[in-house]
Amino acid sequence: MLDQRNIPYTIIELPAKKLSAIKAAQIMGVPPEMVYKTIVVRRQFKGKPILAVIPGDKSVNLKSIAQAIGEKRVILATEREAEQLTKLQAGGISPLALINKGFQVILDRDATLLDNIYISGGQRGMNICIPVTDLIQITNAVLAAITR
């Protein structure tokens, strides 16, 4: 898909086990603030879940997400719920793998301070380095301050 859209990227292979974003950054030799993780967040009522893409060294702020998308309240999905909702393993959940699946993507605004970020490639053990502007465009990401 990235090739079809002429989006430059680099695939980085890691051990095929669930790693924290900070551990992945150490293995890749990049600063942890460049490695982003995807957090699955459920809406309080009906609607497709949200994919919050945040720096690996930060925590998600649910109130900020709710405010950014006009919801009264959102709920952090458990690891099991996240896997059931996305059909991907935790540690491999990627906004790229879920394009056209109806998930809303919210990218932490701090990503715009970087040229490229590392995100999961859709399976454990595969990370992708991608230009931030291309990630925003391809996923139709909303930008908001969603971490603490």
KEKETI-773352 format. One line per field, with one value per atom (N, C-alpha, C, O): y negated, x negated, z negated; residue in one letter; residue number from 0; atom name. Coordinates in Angstrom, 2 decimals. Atoms other than C-alpha are relative to their C-alpha. Layout:
N
c2 = c(Y:...)
c1 = c(X:...)
c3 = c(Z:...)
zado = c(A:...)
kollum = c(NUM:...)
vexlum = c(CA:...)
***
This chain:
148
c2 = c(1.19:0.00:-1.25:-2.19:1.17:-2.42:-0.17:-1.30:0.07:-1.55:-0.56:-1.40:0.47:-2.13:-1.51:-2.17:1.43:-5.61:-0.80:-1.99:0.64:-6.39:-0.66:-1.75:0.49:-6.87:0.68:1.91:-0.61:-6.38:0.60:0.02:-0.64:-4.00:0.96:1.35:-1.00:-1.68:1.01:0.62:-1.05:1.66:0.41:0.66:-0.43:2.57:1.26:1.24:-1.25:6.15:0.06:-0.26:-0.14:6.75:1.42:2.16:-1.30:9.88:0.08:-0.88:-0.15:11.23:0.31:1.30:-0.13:10.83:-1.38:-2.39:1.28:8.13:-0.79:-0.36:0.88:5.31:-1.33:-1.78:1.37:1.98:-0.90:-0.54:0.96:-1.03:-0.43:-0.66:0.41:-1.99:1.08:0.76:-1.10:1.45:0.06:0.29:0.01:1.30:-1.12:-0.92:1.13:-2.12:0.36:0.04:-0.41:-0.69:0.94:0.78:-0.98:2.21:-0.69:-0.37:0.69:-0.11:-1.10:-1.59:1.05:-2.66:-1.38:-2.22:1.31:-5.59:-0.55:0.21:0.57:-8.03:0.52:0.67:-0.53:-6.70:-0.91:-0.43:0.91:-9.82:0.11:-0.50:-0.23:-8.70:1.28:1.50:-1.27:-5.30:-0.17:-0.39:0.23:-5.59:1.33:2.29:-1.19:-3.05:-0.33:-1.49:0.18:-2.54:0.56:1.75:-0.35:-2.48:0.04:-0.91:-0.12:-1.24:-0.56:-0.17:0.68:-3.38:0.19:-0.01:-0.21:-2.58:-1.25:-1.98:1.07:-5.12:0.47:1.67:-0.38:-5.21:0.70:1.65:-0.61:-4.35:0.70:1.44:-0.69:-3.15:-0.72:-1.91:0.57:-3.68:0.80:1.45:-0.70:-2.24:-0.55:-1.75:0.47:-2.42:-1.00:-1.19:1.01:-5.04:0.60:1.36:-0.38:-4.39:-1.26:-2.18:1.13:-6.80:0.35:1.31:-0.27:-6.95:-1.03:-2.23:0.88:-8.34:0.40:1.54:-0.36:-8.54:1.12:1.14:-1.16:-5.35:-0.30:0.54:0.35:-7.20:-0.82:-1.39:0.77:-8.83:0.88:2.01:-0.69:-7.80:-0.75:-1.96:0.59:-8.40:-0.77:-0.36:0.81:-11.08:0.16:-0.44:-0.31:-9.81:-1.23:-1.35:1.23:-13.18:-0.83:-1.38:0.76:-14.85:0.64:-0.05:-0.70:-12.18:-0.27:-0.62:0.25:-12.54:-1.41:-1.62:1.39:-16.30:-0.21:-0.92:0.17:-16.05:0.53:0.04:-0.60:-13.90:-0.29:0.24:0.40:-15.45:1.05:1.07:-1.00:-12.53:-0.45:-1.18:0.34:-12.88:0.78:0.26:-0.87:-9.95:1.11:1.58:-1.16:-7.28:0.93:0.52:-1.03:-4.06:0.72:1.09:-0.74:-2.41:1.46:2.09:-1.42:1.02:0.84:0.47:-0.94:3.93:0.60:0.45:-0.62:5.81:1.01:1.07:-1.00:8.60:-0.66:-0.23:0.73:6.15:-0.60:-0.54:0.61:4.37:1.03:0.75:-1.06:7.65:0.45:0.70:-0.41:8.62:-1.05:-0.72:1.09:5.22:-0.19:-0.48:0.27:4.92:1.25:1.16:-1.29:8.62:0.05:0.80:0.02:7.85:0.28:0.00:-0.26:8.94:-1.30:-2.17:1.12:6.41:0.02:1.08:0.09:5.18:-0.04:-0.25:0.05:5.29:-0.80:-0.77:0.79:3.00:-1.25:-2.00:1.08:0.44:-0.74:-0.11:0.73:-2.37:0.32:0.22:-0.34:-1.35:1.29:1.40:-1.29:2.20:-0.11:0.80:0.14:0.85:-1.08:-1.51:1.00:-1.68:0.64:1.82:-0.43:-1.39:1.01:1.71:-0.89:0.59:-0.81:-0.24:0.84:-2.37:-0.56:-1.22:0.53:-3.23:-1.47:-1.84:1.38:-6.90:-0.04:0.56:0.10:-7.74:-1.40:-2.41:1.26:-10.42:0.12:1.02:0.01:-11.23:-1.12:-2.25:1.03:-13.05:-1.11:-0.85:1.18:-16.56:-0.10:-0.67:0.06:-16.17:0.67:0.38:-0.66:-13.96:-1.01:-0.77:1.00:-17.08:-0.72:-1.46:0.57:-18.15:0.85:0.45:-0.94:-15.18:0.16:-0.04:-0.30:-14.37:1.40:1.61:-1.41:-10.60:0.56:0.12:-0.75:-8.30:1.49:1.89:-1.45:-4.56:0.48:0.12:-0.57:-2.71:1.49:1.97:-1.42:0.92:0.19:-0.61:-0.32:2.50:0.93:1.40:-0.85:4.57:1.41:2.22:-1.29:7.55:-0.18:-1.06:0.07:8.15:0.26:1.14:-0.19:7.81:-0.83:-0.74:0.84:5.33:-1.44:-1.73:1.43:1.58:-0.67:-0.19:0.76:-0.97:-1.43:-2.05:1.40:-4.31:-0.71:-0.37:0.67:-6.68:-1.50:-1.93:1.44:-10.44:-0.33:0.20:0.38:-12.02:-0.56:-0.20:0.60:-14.04:1.05:0.94:-1.07:-10.89:0.84:1.24:-0.76:-9.02:-0.75:-0.14:0.82:-11.87:0.08:0.28:0.00:-11.94:1.35:1.41:-1.32:-8.20:0.53:1.29:-0.48:-7.61:-1.01:-0.73:1.10:-10.90:-0.30:-0.54:0.17:-11.35:-1.41:-2.40:1.25:-14.04:-0.26:0.67:0.37:-15.89:-0.65:-1.56:0.57:-16.64:0.34:1.32:-0.28:-16.84:1.04:0.71:-1.10:-13.43:0.81:1.94:-0.73:-12.47:-0.80:-1.98:0.68:-13.24:0.52:0.09)
c1 = c(-0.83:0.00:-0.87:-0.60:0.88:-2.79:-0.73:-0.90:0.66:-4.61:0.94:0.54:-0.99:-1.43:0.22:0.51:-0.23:-1.13:-1.31:-1.32:1.33:-4.85:-0.40:-0.97:0.36:-5.30:-1.30:-1.38:1.27:-8.89:0.13:0.78:-0.04:-9.35:-1.17:-1.77:1.02:-11.84:0.61:1.22:-0.46:-10.95:-1.16:-2.27:1.00:-12.85:0.53:1.61:-0.42:-12.66:-0.54:-1.70:0.32:-12.66:0.35:0.97:-0.46:-12.23:1.53:2.21:-1.44:-8.73:0.71:1.43:-0.70:-7.53:0.50:0.08:-0.55:-5.59:-1.09:-1.59:1.01:-8.03:0.64:1.56:-0.43:-7.44:-0.61:-1.61:0.54:-8.00:-1.41:-2.27:1.31:-10.94:-1.05:-2.16:0.92:-12.55:-0.26:-1.39:0.16:-11.93:-0.96:-1.80:0.89:-13.64:-1.44:-2.35:1.36:-16.65:-0.59:-1.75:0.48:-16.94:-0.32:-1.32:0.21:-16.62:-1.05:-1.54:1.00:-19.02:0.52:-0.22:-0.60:-16.62:0.59:0.86:-0.59:-15.25:1.43:2.18:-1.34:-12.10:1.13:2.22:-1.07:-10.14:0.29:1.24:-0.26:-10.40:0.79:1.28:-0.71:-8.78:1.40:1.57:-1.38:-5.01:0.73:0.49:-0.81:-2.58:1.45:1.87:-1.42:1.04:0.83:0.74:-0.87:3.55:1.44:1.90:-1.39:7.09:0.90:0.80:-0.91:9.77:1.42:1.71:-1.40:13.48:0.83:0.56:-0.96:16.27:0.94:1.14:-0.89:18.67:1.25:1.74:-1.21:21.63:-0.35:-1.33:0.25:21.78:-1.04:-1.31:0.98:19.18:-1.28:-1.62:1.27:15.92:-1.02:-1.00:1.04:12.99:-0.96:-0.97:0.97:10.29:-1.39:-1.63:1.40:6.61:-0.77:-0.92:0.80:4.55:-1.46:-1.96:1.40:1.01:-0.84:-0.82:0.71:-1.30:-1.46:-1.82:1.40:-5.01:-0.10:0.64:0.16:-6.20:-0.40:-0.24:0.44:-7.57:1.04:0.74:-1.06:-4.23:1.23:1.31:-1.27:-0.78:1.13:1.06:-1.15:2.53:0.86:1.00:-0.90:4.86:1.42:1.74:-1.33:8.44:0.89:1.68:-0.82:10.05:-0.34:0.55:0.42:8.01:0.49:0.86:-0.52:9.01:1.48:1.94:-1.44:12.69:0.28:1.14:-0.19:12.44:-0.35:0.36:0.45:10.57:0.98:1.04:-0.93:13.27:1.46:2.37:-1.36:16.31:0.83:2.05:-0.70:17.17:0.02:-0.86:-0.06:18.27:-1.04:-1.67:0.91:16.14:-0.48:0.27:0.54:13.85:-0.63:-0.97:0.46:12.61:-1.20:-1.17:1.17:9.20:0.38:0.89:-0.28:9.61:-1.04:-2.21:0.97:8.03:-0.80:-0.42:0.81:5.33:0.84:0.76:-0.85:7.79:1.04:1.26:-0.99:10.46:-0.66:-0.11:0.71:7.90:-0.28:-0.12:0.27:6.94:1.28:1.28:-1.28:10.59:0.52:1.02:-0.52:11.52:-0.80:-0.23:0.86:8.54:-0.35:-0.77:0.44:7.91:-1.52:-2.03:1.47:4.21:-0.49:0.22:0.57:1.95:-0.50:-1.02:0.59:1.03:-1.49:-2.11:1.40:-2.42:-0.16:-1.26:0.02:-1.49:1.16:1.41:-1.14:1.53:-0.53:-1.33:0.52:0.93:1.14:2.06:-1.01:3.01:-0.10:0.90:0.16:1.58:0.73:1.33:-0.65:2.92:1.52:2.23:-1.44:6.37:0.63:1.76:-0.56:6.83:1.21:1.19:-1.25:10.33:0.78:1.65:-0.74:11.56:0.93:1.58:-0.93:13.48:-0.51:0.25:0.56:11.15:-0.38:-0.94:0.45:10.62:-1.40:-1.63:1.37:6.94:-0.24:0.06:0.42:5.74:-1.49:-1.94:1.46:2.04:-0.37:0.09:0.43:0.39:-0.72:-1.58:0.50:-0.47:-1.53:-2.12:1.46:-4.11:-0.67:-1.83:0.57:-4.65:-0.38:-1.31:0.29:-4.60:-1.33:-1.80:1.33:-7.87:-1.10:-2.26:0.95:-9.55:0.25:1.37:-0.17:-10.17:0.57:1.47:-0.39:-9.75:0.27:-0.31:-0.22:-8.36:0.02:0.20:-0.05:-8.46:1.32:1.68:-1.26:-5.15:-0.02:-0.85:-0.12:-4.13:0.41:1.14:-0.34:-3.89:1.18:1.47:-1.18:-0.83:-0.21:0.72:0.27:-2.52:-1.18:-2.02:1.13:-4.86:-1.29:-1.37:1.30:-8.47:-0.23:-1.30:0.20:-7.92:0.39:1.55:-0.26:-8.24:-0.27:-1.06:0.17:-8.01:-0.36:0.28:0.35:-9.76:0.67:0.43:-0.79:-7.47:0.02:0.04:-0.13:-7.32:1.34:2.38:-1.20:-4.84:1.08:2.25:-1.01:-3.13:0.72:1.92:-0.63:-2.50:0.93:2.01:-0.85:-1.14:1.31:2.38:-1.20:1.28:0.93:2.14:-0.80:2.44:0.66:1.85:-0.51:2.84:1.05:1.94:-0.94:4.71:1.11:2.01:-0.94:6.67:0.00:1.05:0.14:5.36:0.40:0.11:-0.27:6.71:-1.22:-1.74:1.13:3.89:0.52:1.35:-0.41:4.35:-1.03:-1.76:0.86:2.42:0.72:1.65:-0.74:3.47:-0.84:-0.49:0.84:0.67:-0.17:0.15:0.38:-0.42:-1.34:-1.87)
c3 = c(0.00:0.00:0.00:0.74:0.04:-0.88:1.33:1.80:-1.30:2.35:1.06:1.87:-0.98:4.38:-0.09:0.91:0.22:2.88:0.01:-0.31:-0.06:3.32:-1.31:-1.33:1.33:-0.42:-0.41:-0.44:0.42:-1.56:-1.39:-2.26:1.31:-4.48:-0.11:0.88:0.27:-6.08:-0.98:-1.97:0.90:-7.67:-0.89:-0.41:0.97:-10.82:-0.67:-1.26:0.64:-12.05:-1.42:-1.68:1.42:-15.80:-0.43:0.34:0.49:-17.92:0.06:-0.32:-0.19:-17.21:-1.31:-1.42:1.26:-20.77:-0.40:0.16:0.43:-22.57:-0.73:-1.77:0.59:-23.32:-0.35:0.33:0.27:-24.98:1.06:1.69:-0.96:-22.75:-0.42:0.43:0.50:-24.96:0.30:0.71:-0.31:-24.55:1.50:1.93:-1.46:-20.78:0.41:1.28:-0.30:-20.69:-0.33:0.44:0.38:-22.54:1.04:1.44:-0.98:-20.10:1.34:1.98:-1.28:-17.07:-0.09:0.93:0.17:-18.57:0.35:0.87:-0.25:-18.27:-1.30:-2.23:1.21:-20.86:-0.22:0.75:0.27:-22.61:0.47:0.78:-0.44:-21.63:1.49:1.99:-1.43:-17.98:0.25:1.36:-0.15:-18.60:-0.58:-1.78:0.39:-18.71:-0.17:0.57:0.24:-20.11:0.32:0.26:-0.32:-19.13:-1.13:-1.46:1.12:-21.97:0.51:1.15:-0.43:-21.31:-1.10:-2.27:0.92:-22.93:0.50:1.68:-0.37:-22.98:-0.30:-1.25:0.26:-22.73:-1.11:-1.30:1.11:-25.68:0.51:-0.11:-0.54:-23.50:1.32:1.37:-1.26:-19.89:0.84:0.66:-0.92:-17.23:-0.01:-1.00:-0.15:-15.98:-0.99:-1.29:0.92:-18.40:0.65:1.86:-0.40:-18.19:-0.17:-1.10:0.12:-17.57:-0.39:0.41:0.48:-19.66:0.20:-0.38:-0.32:-18.32:-0.76:-0.47:0.94:-21.00:-0.15:0.12:0.24:-21.82:-1.04:-2.02:0.86:-23.48:-1.42:-2.30:1.34:-26.48:-0.76:-1.80:0.66:-27.37:-0.22:0.27:0.27:-28.62:0.69:0.90:-0.67:-26.92:-1.01:-2.16:0.81:-28.30:0.58:1.61:-0.52:-27.86:0.09:1.03:-0.05:-28.67:1.23:1.88:-1.18:-25.95:1.29:2.23:-1.19:-23.43:0.16:1.25:-0.06:-24.29:0.50:1.35:-0.38:-23.94:1.49:2.19:-1.38:-20.61:1.03:2.15:-0.97:-19.00:-0.33:0.31:0.32:-20.65:-0.72:-0.60:0.80:-22.91:-1.45:-1.90:1.43:-26.51:-0.79:-1.71:0.73:-27.63:0.93:1.79:-0.72:-26.15:-1.02:-2.13:0.92:-27.70:0.61:1.79:-0.45:-27.43:0.17:-0.76:-0.24:-25.85:-0.73:-0.82:0.57:-27.67:1.16:2.32:-1.05:-25.78:0.78:2.01:-0.67:-25.03:0.90:2.03:-0.82:-23.83:1.24:2.33:-1.12:-21.65:1.09:2.28:-0.97:-20.00:0.69:1.90:-0.59:-19.47:0.98:2.05:-0.83:-18.03:1.28:2.33:-1.16:-15.68:0.79:1.94:-0.59:-14.91:0.17:1.00:0.02:-15.55:-1.41:-2.37:1.31:-18.40:-0.63:0.06:0.72:-21.06:0.26:0.28:-0.39:-20.19:1.51:2.03:-1.46:-16.51:0.56:1.77:-0.46:-16.35:0.69:0.12:-0.82:-13.62:0.71:1.24:-0.77:-12.12:1.49:2.20:-1.42:-8.73:0.34:1.41:-0.25:-9.04:-0.10:0.34:0.22:-9.92:0.86:0.61:-0.93:-7.11:0.67:1.01:-0.64:-5.60:-0.85:-0.33:0.90:-8.64:-0.91:-1.79:0.75:-10.10:-1.31:-2.03:1.24:-12.98:0.20:1.23:-0.02:-13.74:-0.61:-1.65:0.47:-14.18:-0.57:0.07:0.62:-16.58:-0.27:-0.97:0.16:-16.45:-0.96:-0.82:0.92:-19.30:0.76:1.60:-0.71:-18.13:-0.02:0.89:0.08:-19.26:1.20:1.49:-1.17:-16.20:1.08:1.85:-1.03:-14.04:-0.23:0.64:0.27:-15.69:0.63:0.66:-0.58:-13.99:1.49:1.97:-1.42:-10.34:0.20:1.01:-0.11:-10.79:-1.38:-2.38:1.24:-13.44:0.33:1.49:-0.12:-14.02:-0.57:-1.70:0.48:-14.31:0.31:1.08:-0.28:-14.32:1.46:2.04:-1.38:-10.91:0.14:1.24:-0.07:-11.80:-0.51:-0.50:0.64:-13.41:-0.94:-0.76:0.93:-16.29:0.75:1.60:-0.62:-15.27:1.24:1.85:-1.17:-12.46:-0.33:-0.65:0.15:-12.84:1.33:2.14:-1.23:-10.07:-0.37:-1.22:0.12:-9.92:1.18:2.34:-1.03:-8.02:-0.27:-1.42:0.20:-7.43:-0.68:-0.31:0.76:-9.84:0.92:0.78:-0.89:-7.11:0.82:1.05:-0.77:-5.08:-0.88:-0.44:0.92:-8.11:-0.25:-0.25:0.23:-8.81:1.20:1.06:-1.22:-5.22:0.27:0.55:-0.36:-4.68:-0.99:-0.62:1.01:-7.96:-0.32:-1.10:0.30:-7.96:-1.49:-2.09:1.45:-11.49:-0.45:0.21:0.72:-13.78:-0.86:-1.49:0.86:-15.55:-1.26:-1.20:1.29:-19.25:-1.05:-0.93:1.14:-22.48:-0.85:-1.59:0.64:-23.86:-0.98:-1.32:0.96:-26.26:-1.26:-1.35:1.24:-29.76:-0.43:-1.46)
zado = c(M:M:M:M:L:L:L:L:D:D:D:D:Q:Q:Q:Q:R:R:R:R:N:N:N:N:I:I:I:I:P:P:P:P:Y:Y:Y:Y:T:T:T:T:I:I:I:I:I:I:I:I:E:E:E:E:L:L:L:L:P:P:P:P:A:A:A:A:K:K:K:K:K:K:K:K:L:L:L:L:S:S:S:S:A:A:A:A:I:I:I:I:K:K:K:K:A:A:A:A:A:A:A:A:Q:Q:Q:Q:I:I:I:I:M:M:M:M:G:G:G:G:V:V:V:V:P:P:P:P:P:P:P:P:E:E:E:E:M:M:M:M:V:V:V:V:Y:Y:Y:Y:K:K:K:K:T:T:T:T:I:I:I:I:V:V:V:V:V:V:V:V:R:R:R:R:R:R:R:R:Q:Q:Q:Q:F:F:F:F:K:K:K:K:G:G:G:G:K:K:K:K:P:P:P:P:I:I:I:I:L:L:L:L:A:A:A:A:V:V:V:V:I:I:I:I:P:P:P:P:G:G:G:G:D:D:D:D:K:K:K:K:S:S:S:S:V:V:V:V:N:N:N:N:L:L:L:L:K:K:K:K:S:S:S:S:I:I:I:I:A:A:A:A:Q:Q:Q:Q:A:A:A:A:I:I:I:I:G:G:G:G:E:E:E:E:K:K:K:K:R:R:R:R:V:V:V:V:I:I:I:I:L:L:L:L:A:A:A:A:T:T:T:T:E:E:E:E:R:R:R:R:E:E:E:E:A:A:A:A:E:E:E:E:Q:Q:Q:Q:L:L:L:L:T:T:T:T:K:K:K:K:L:L:L:L:Q:Q:Q:Q:A:A:A:A:G:G:G:G:G:G:G:G:I:I:I:I:S:S:S:S:P:P:P:P:L:L:L:L:A:A:A:A:L:L:L:L:I:I:I:I:N:N:N:N:K:K:K:K:G:G:G:G:F:F:F:F:Q:Q:Q:Q:V:V:V:V:I:I:I:I:L:L:L:L:D:D:D:D:R:R:R:R:D:D:D:D:A:A:A:A:T:T:T:T:L:L:L:L:L:L:L:L:D:D:D:D:N:N:N:N:I:I:I:I:Y:Y:Y:Y:I:I:I:I:S:S:S:S:G:G:G:G:G:G:G:G:Q:Q:Q:Q:R:R:R:R:G:G:G:G:M:M:M:M:N:N:N:N:I:I:I:I:C:C:C:C:I:I:I:I:P:P:P:P:V:V:V:V:T:T:T:T:D:D:D:D:L:L:L:L:I:I:I:I:Q:Q:Q:Q:I:I:I:I:T:T:T:T:N:N:N:N:A:A:A:A:V:V:V:V:L:L:L:L:A:A:A:A:A:A:A:A:I:I:I:I:T:T:T:T:R:R:R:R)
kollum = c(0:0:0:0:1:1:1:1:2:2:2:2:3:3:3:3:4:4:4:4:5:5:5:5:6:6:6:6:7:7:7:7:8:8:8:8:9:9:9:9:10:10:10:10:11:11:11:11:12:12:12:12:13:13:13:13:14:14:14:14:15:15:15:15:16:16:16:16:17:17:17:17:18:18:18:18:19:19:19:19:20:20:20:20:21:21:21:21:22:22:22:22:23:23:23:23:24:24:24:24:25:25:25:25:26:26:26:26:27:27:27:27:28:28:28:28:29:29:29:29:30:30:30:30:31:31:31:31:32:32:32:32:33:33:33:33:34:34:34:34:35:35:35:35:36:36:36:36:37:37:37:37:38:38:38:38:39:39:39:39:40:40:40:40:41:41:41:41:42:42:42:42:43:43:43:43:44:44:44:44:45:45:45:45:46:46:46:46:47:47:47:47:48:48:48:48:49:49:49:49:50:50:50:50:51:51:51:51:52:52:52:52:53:53:53:53:54:54:54:54:55:55:55:55:56:56:56:56:57:57:57:57:58:58:58:58:59:59:59:59:60:60:60:60:61:61:61:61:62:62:62:62:63:63:63:63:64:64:64:64:65:65:65:65:66:66:66:66:67:67:67:67:68:68:68:68:69:69:69:69:70:70:70:70:71:71:71:71:72:72:72:72:73:73:73:73:74:74:74:74:75:75:75:75:76:76:76:76:77:77:77:77:78:78:78:78:79:79:79:79:80:80:80:80:81:81:81:81:82:82:82:82:83:83:83:83:84:84:84:84:85:85:85:85:86:86:86:86:87:87:87:87:88:88:88:88:89:89:89:89:90:90:90:90:91:91:91:91:92:92:92:92:93:93:93:93:94:94:94:94:95:95:95:95:96:96:96:96:97:97:97:97:98:98:98:98:99:99:99:99:100:100:100:100:101:101:101:101:102:102:102:102:103:103:103:103:104:104:104:104:105:105:105:105:106:106:106:106:107:107:107:107:108:108:108:108:109:109:109:109:110:110:110:110:111:111:111:111:112:112:112:112:113:113:113:113:114:114:114:114:115:115:115:115:116:116:116:116:117:117:117:117:118:118:118:118:119:119:119:119:120:120:120:120:121:121:121:121:122:122:122:122:123:123:123:123:124:124:124:124:125:125:125:125:126:126:126:126:127:127:127:127:128:128:128:128:129:129:129:129:130:130:130:130:131:131:131:131:132:132:132:132:133:133:133:133:134:134:134:134:135:135:135:135:136:136:136:136:137:137:137:137:138:138:138:138:139:139:139:139:140:140:140:140:141:141:141:141:142:142:142:142:143:143:143:143:144:144:144:144:145:145:145:145:146:146:146:146:147:147:147:147)
vexlum = c(N:CA:C:O:N:CA:C:O:N:CA:C:O:N:CA:C:O:N:CA:C:O:N:CA:C:O:N:CA:C:O:N:CA:C:O:N:CA:C:O:N:CA:C:O:N:CA:C:O:N:CA:C:O:N:CA:C:O:N:CA:C:O:N:CA:C:O:N:CA:C:O:N:CA:C:O:N:CA:C:O:N:CA:C:O:N:CA:C:O:N:CA:C:O:N:CA:C:O:N:CA:C:O:N:CA:C:O:N:CA:C:O:N:CA:C:O:N:CA:C:O:N:CA:C:O:N:CA:C:O:N:CA:C:O:N:CA:C:O:N:CA:C:O:N:CA:C:O:N:CA:C:O:N:CA:C:O:N:CA:C:O:N:CA:C:O:N:CA:C:O:N:CA:C:O:N:CA:C:O:N:CA:C:O:N:CA:C:O:N:CA:C:O:N:CA:C:O:N:CA:C:O:N:CA:C:O:N:CA:C:O:N:CA:C:O:N:CA:C:O:N:CA:C:O:N:CA:C:O:N:CA:C:O:N:CA:C:O:N:CA:C:O:N:CA:C:O:N:CA:C:O:N:CA:C:O:N:CA:C:O:N:CA:C:O:N:CA:C:O:N:CA:C:O:N:CA:C:O:N:CA:C:O:N:CA:C:O:N:CA:C:O:N:CA:C:O:N:CA:C:O:N:CA:C:O:N:CA:C:O:N:CA:C:O:N:CA:C:O:N:CA:C:O:N:CA:C:O:N:CA:C:O:N:CA:C:O:N:CA:C:O:N:CA:C:O:N:CA:C:O:N:CA:C:O:N:CA:C:O:N:CA:C:O:N:CA:C:O:N:CA:C:O:N:CA:C:O:N:CA:C:O:N:CA:C:O:N:CA:C:O:N:CA:C:O:N:CA:C:O:N:CA:C:O:N:CA:C:O:N:CA:C:O:N:CA:C:O:N:CA:C:O:N:CA:C:O:N:CA:C:O:N:CA:C:O:N:CA:C:O:N:CA:C:O:N:CA:C:O:N:CA:C:O:N:CA:C:O:N:CA:C:O:N:CA:C:O:N:CA:C:O:N:CA:C:O:N:CA:C:O:N:CA:C:O:N:CA:C:O:N:CA:C:O:N:CA:C:O:N:CA:C:O:N:CA:C:O:N:CA:C:O:N:CA:C:O:N:CA:C:O:N:CA:C:O:N:CA:C:O:N:CA:C:O:N:CA:C:O:N:CA:C:O:N:CA:C:O:N:CA:C:O:N:CA:C:O:N:CA:C:O:N:CA:C:O:N:CA:C:O:N:CA:C:O:N:CA:C:O:N:CA:C:O:N:CA:C:O:N:CA:C:O:N:CA:C:O:N:CA:C:O:N:CA:C:O:N:CA:C:O:N:CA:C:O:N:CA:C:O:N:CA:C:O:N:CA:C:O:N:CA:C:O:N:CA:C:O:N:CA:C:O:N:CA:C:O:N:CA:C:O:N:CA:C:O:N:CA:C:O:N:CA:C:O)
***
